[in-house]
Amino acid sequence: MPLGEGSSRHANRLVIGVSSLMLVASVGVLSHVFSTRSRDAVVEADVVDLATPITGEVTQLNVDVGSQVQPNQPLATIDNVRASDGDLQRLRTALSTAQTSLDATERQLTLLRDDEGTFSRDAAEQRRLTTERERNQLDQLKADLAREQQELGFSQRDLKRQEQLYRVGAVAERVVDRARTAVQTNQQQLAAIQARIRAENNQLDAAQRDLNLDRTRGNIDPTPRLQETQQKRKQLESERITQIKRVEGLKAELKSAETLLSRQRQAVIKAPRPGVVWRLLARLGDDLQAQQKVIRMIDCDRRWLLATVTEGTLKQLKIGSEAKIDLIGEDLNLKGRVELIRSGVDRLSGGVNDNPIPVPVNQKSLSQVRVRILNDVPAPAQKLCFVGYGARVTFL
């Protein structure tokens, strides 16, 4: 092979190698241009502090730091043996008294209903007997009326004969007078019987309607006793309704008081949502006050980082931009997404309502970018879901 031809090939390889190196360098430069690296950030998470609602002693502690918990899982128990049951005892006494009164009223009502049934039967029997007696008397009066009508007819015929005999001189005038007197007497008796029949009809009608026209009924008469018993029964039934309402009200109060005392005597602290125990703020046997914190847990499904970038790089970021999170000390990359951008954080002193501090010319202001960590990689509870880990964020 000629010497010139070998030198040419060697030169070509050199050119190709240099070109490849320049291409790789260009890709790195472009990657650096089109990506933004932040300063170091720290993984954070939503924190949930669980406090005891009552004063008492920690008698059970079911978890430790790093324990993974599920919703409604019992974490700790607080007992308060000094909770007073005075209100409960008072309500129990009041309920017992009210129930005793109600039972007595029920017994009285039972007796009154029995008496009412007896008096009702006696009154019905008395009405039947009285009605039957009045009908018998009425029948007797009707018979007397018929007999008296016959007597009147006989007296009228006798008077007519005596008057005829008197006109012919066969009898004396006094005989005619006696016959006339007999007619008048029969007429009066007939009128009296008719009046008695009318009165007896009234008595029969009154008896059928359980009325009495002759005398005031005494205590032995079943009808007034029935009426008095019915009045007492109605009054007791009204009192019974009031007593039932009182008993039911006291039972409801007692149930509420028992529930309240149970809550005052013991409280079970449960996990409100899935998470990991971050810190125990109390130990077994500790005496706690109401609303004192017992357990701090973190929500591993809601983790984020606050990445700090220069304000000039914000043009390359937007809400929803993807990010890569390199955990320091872990051979693991997490994915994230921008959910909040706060620009110019170093221009404000204190709250956002304060007057901004003037920025010197050419000073590069910093911005905070909140990156939500996506839960595409399992977060180990033993490592507290990487909360507190340092990380470096690269925005893609």
Secondary structure, 3 states (H helix, E strand, C coil): CCHHHHHHHHHHHHHHHHHHHHHHHHHHHHHHHHCEEEEEEEEEEEEEEEECCCCEEEEEECCCCCCEECCCCEEEEEECCCCCCHHHHHHHHHHHHHHHHHHHHHHHHHHHHHHHHHHHHHHHHHHHHHHHHHHHHHHHHHHHHHHHHHHHHHHHHHHHHHHHHHHCCCCCHHHHHHHHHHHHHHHHHHHHHHHHHHHHHHHHHHHHCCCCCCCCCCCCCHHHHHHHHHHHHHHHHHHHHHHHHHHHHHHHHHHHHHHHHHHHHEEEEECCCCEEEEEECCCCCCEECCCCEEEEEEEEEEEEEEEEEEHHHHHHCCCCCEEEEEECCCCCEEEEEEEEEEECHHHCCCCCCCCCCCCCCCCCCEEEEEEEECCCCCCCHHHHHHCCCEEEEEEC
